[in-house]
Amino acid sequence: MKIIIIEDEKPAARLLQRKLLKLGIEVNVMLHSVEESIAWFQKNNNPDLIFLDIQLSDGLSFEIFEHFSSIQQDITSAIIFTTAYDAYALKAFKLNSIDYLLKPIDEEDLGTAVIKFKSRLRKQETLQLDFDQIKKMLSNPFDKEYKKRFTVKIGQHLKVIAIDEIECFFSENKGTYIHTYENRNFLIESTLELLEQELDSKHFFRISRKFIISMKSIKEIVLYSNSRLKVVLPTFKDDEVIVSREKVSDFKNWIG
């Protein structure tokens, strides 16, 4: 949880930091002006909670929010105002305000404000969890993103191999390899089991424990012993590119 204080009086900022620490709240960042705050928000993600003084040394803290609103980058953090002035309460509550604490800040009021924030945070987490579950239930399996390329290491260099360059994947000596139409093999950090989940099943099929082949790489299919099938590929010359017996029926359905 990321929490910041925006307060132009440094002793007041440190005092608030100590009070919060007693409540088990650790402050990550302390900012002291409108200008400094704008610069910080430009480089960092929104914190979960801001303790915000209104009158800063170089203007009103509302100017921070107005700046980002003008460029359509609203600050969405929860805010607890800590100020010596009550004249801005209405404007403050138009923002994502949890509470409005007048200085000198009473520790009991501060504790109540923190409890309000934690309660809101729990509700948001519950709503997000519910949303994620609904999204998962409604997700269309056909919308899944499949692998479009692989990055392999060759010495001190990296090579990107597009999916349409790949003739087949195979396993050998506990390693998994890509075989390309250029008749080259590349070791990858994966397994055939993982690749089955990452590849589009319309274009790739696991024919055995050793091979996953591309649909477009099939040159010829030959009847083989024990009701199996042999697949002839463009450049891969291993005689063991065999569709295992238990895969034959699914393979025939796959090739249509």
For each residue, the residues with C-beta under 8 A, 3 or more apart:
1: 48 49 121
2: 28 29 45 47 48 49
3: 20 25 26 27 28 47 48 49 50 51
4: 27 28 29 30 31 40 47 49 50 51
5: 13 16 17 27 29 30 31 50 51
6: 30 31 32 37 50 51 52 53 56 61 64
7: 10 12 13 16 30 31 32 51 52 53 56 82
8: 32 33 53 55 56 57
9: 12 13 53
10: 7 13 14 30 32
11: 14 15
12: 7 9 15 16 53 103
13: 5 7 9 10 16 17 30 32
14: 10 11 17 18 30
15: 11 12 18 19
16: 5 7 12 13 19 20 27 51 82 105
17: 5 13 14 20 21 27 30
18: 14 15 21 22
19: 15 16 22 23 105 107 110
20: 3 16 17 23 25 26 27 51 110 114
21: 17 18 24 25 26 27
22: 18 19 107
23: 19 20 110 111 114
24: 21
25: 3 20 21 114
26: 3 20 21
27: 3 4 5 16 17 20 21 30 51
28: 2 3 4 47
29: 2 4 5 40 47
30: 4 5 6 7 10 13 14 17 27
31: 4 5 6 7 36 37 40
32: 6 7 8 10 13 36 56 57
33: 8 36 37 56 57 58
34: 37 38 56 58 59 60 61 63 64
35: 38 39 58
36: 31 32 33 39 40
37: 6 31 33 34 40 41 56 61 64
38: 34 35 41 42 64 67 68
39: 35 36 42 43
40: 4 29 31 36 37 43 44
41: 37 38 44 46 64 68 75
42: 38 39
43: 39 40
44: 40 41 47
45: 2
46: 41 75 76 77
47: 2 3 4 28 29 44 50 77
48: 1 2 3 77 78 121
49: 1 2 3 4 77 78 79 80 98 117
50: 3 4 5 6 47 75 77 78 79 80
51: 3 4 5 6 7 16 20 27 80 82
52: 6 7 61 79 80 81 82 83
53: 6 7 8 9 12 56 61 81 82 83
54: 60 61 62 81 83 85 88 92
55: 8 60 61 83 84 85
56: 6 7 8 32 33 34 37 53 59 60 61
57: 8 32 33
58: 33 34 35
59: 34 56 63
60: 34 54 55 56 63 88
61: 6 34 37 52 53 54 55 56 64 65
62: 54 65 66 88 91 95
63: 34 59 60 66 67
64: 6 34 37 38 41 61 67 68 75
65: 61 62 68 69 74 75 95
66: 62 63 69 70
67: 38 63 64 70 71
68: 38 41 64 65 71 73 74 75
69: 65 66 72 73 74
70: 66 67
71: 67 68
72: 69
73: 68 69
74: 65 68 69
75: 41 46 50 64 65 68
76: 46 96
77: 46 47 48 49 50 96
78: 48 49 50 96 97 98 117 120 121
79: 49 50 52 92 95 96 97 98
80: 49 50 51 52 97 98 99 100 101 113 114 117
81: 52 53 54 88 89 92 97 99 100 101
82: 7 16 51 52 53 101 103 105
83: 52 53 54 55 86 88 100 101 102 103
84: 55 102 103
85: 54 55 88 102
86: 83 89 100 102
87:
88: 54 60 62 81 83 85 91 92
89: 81 86 92 93 100
90: 93 94
91: 62 88 94 95
92: 54 79 81 88 89 95 97 100
93: 89 90 97 100
94: 90 91 97
95: 62 65 79 91 92
96: 76 77 78 79
97: 78 79 80 81 92 93 94 100
98: 49 78 79 80 113 116 117 120
99: 80 81 109 112 113 116
100: 80 81 83 86 89 92 93 97
101: 80 81 82 83 105 106 109 110 113
102: 83 84 85 86 105
103: 12 82 83 84
104:
105: 16 19 82 101 102 109 110
106: 101 109 110
107: 19 22 110 111
108: 111 112
109: 99 101 105 106 112 113
110: 19 20 23 101 105 106 107 113 114
111: 23 107 108 114 115
112: 99 108 109 115 116
113: 80 98 99 101 109 110 116 117
114: 20 23 25 80 110 111 117 118
115: 111 112 118 119
116: 98 99 112 113 119 120
117: 49 78 80 98 113 114 120 121
118: 114 115 121 122
119: 115 116 122 123
120: 78 98 116 117 123 124
121: 1 48 78 117 118 124 125
122: 118 119 125 126
123: 119 120 126 127
124: 120 121 127 128
125: 121 122 128 129
126: 122 123 129 130
127: 123 124 130 131
128: 124 125 131 132
129: 125 126 132 133
130: 126 127 133 134
131: 127 128 134 135
132: 128 129 135 136
133: 129 130 136 137
134: 130 131 137 138
135: 131 132 138 139
136: 132 133 139
137: 133 134
138: 134 135
139: 135 136 143
140: 143
141: 144
142:
143: 139 140
144: 141
145:
146: 163 198 199 200
147: 150 163 195 198 199
148: 162 163
149: 160 161 162 163
150: 147 160 161 163 166 178 186 188
151: 158 159 160 161
152: 158 159 161 178 186 187 188
153: 157 158 159
154: 157 158 159 186
155:
156:
157: 153 154
158: 151 152 153 154
159: 151 152 153 154 186
160: 149 150 151
161: 149 150 151 152 165 166 178 180 186
162: 148 149 165 166
163: 146 147 148 149 150 166 199 203
164: 216
165: 161 162 180 181 182
166: 150 161 162 163 169 178 179 180 181 214
167: 179 180 181 213 214 217 233 234 235 236
168: 179 211 212 213 214 217 233 236 241
169: 166 176 177 178 179 192 195 204 211 212 213
170: 176 177 179 210 211 212 236 238
171: 174 175 176 177 191 192 209 210
172: 175 177 210
173:
174: 171
175: 171 172 187
176: 169 170 171 187 188 189 190 191 192 195
177: 169 170 171 172 185 186 187 188
178: 150 152 161 166 169 185 186 188
179: 166 167 168 169 170 183 184 185 235 236
180: 161 165 166 167 183 184 185 186 235
181: 165 166 167 217 234 235
182: 165 235
183: 179 180 235 236
184: 179 180
185: 177 178 179 180
186: 150 152 154 159 161 177 178 180
187: 152 175 176 177
188: 150 152 176 177 178
189: 176
190: 176 194 195 198
191: 171 176 194 195
192: 169 171 176 195 196 206 209 210 211 212
193: 196 197
194: 190 191 197 198
195: 147 169 176 190 191 192 198 199 204 212
196: 192 193 199 206 212
197: 193 194
198: 146 147 190 194 195
199: 146 147 163 195 196 203 204 212
200: 146 203 204
201: 204 205 254
202: 215
203: 163 199 200 214 215 216
204: 169 195 199 200 201 212 213 214 215
205: 201 212 213 215 250 251 254
206: 192 196 211 212 247
207: 211 212 213 231 241 242 243 244 247 251
208: 211 242 243 244 247
209: 171 192 244
210: 170 171 172 192 240
211: 168 169 170 192 206 207 208 241
212: 168 169 170 192 195 196 199 204 205 206 207
213: 167 168 169 204 205 207 217 218 231 233 241
214: 166 167 168 203 204 217 218
215: 202 203 204 205 218 254 255
216: 164 203
217: 167 168 181 213 214 233 234
218: 213 214 215 221 231 232 233 255
219: 232 233 234
220: 231 232
221: 218 229 230 231 232 255
222: 229 230 231 232
223: 229 230
224: 228 229 230 242 243
225: 228
226: 245
227: 245 248
228: 224 225 242 243 244 245 248
229: 221 222 223 224 242 243 248 251
230: 221 222 223 224 239 241 242 243
231: 207 213 218 220 221 222 241 242 243
232: 218 219 220 221 222 241
233: 167 168 213 217 218 219 236 241
234: 167 181 217 219
235: 167 179 180 181 182 183
236: 167 168 170 179 183 233 241
237:
238: 170 241
239: 230
240: 210
241: 168 207 211 213 230 231 232 233 236 238
242: 207 208 224 228 229 230 231
243: 207 208 224 228 229 230 231 247 248 251
244: 207 208 209 228 247 248
245: 226 227 228 248
246:
247: 206 207 208 243 244 250 251
248: 227 228 229 243 244 245 251 252
249: 252 253
250: 205 247 253 254
251: 205 207 229 243 247 248 254 255
252: 248 249 255
253: 249 250 256
254: 201 205 215 250 251
255: 215 218 221 251 252
256: 253
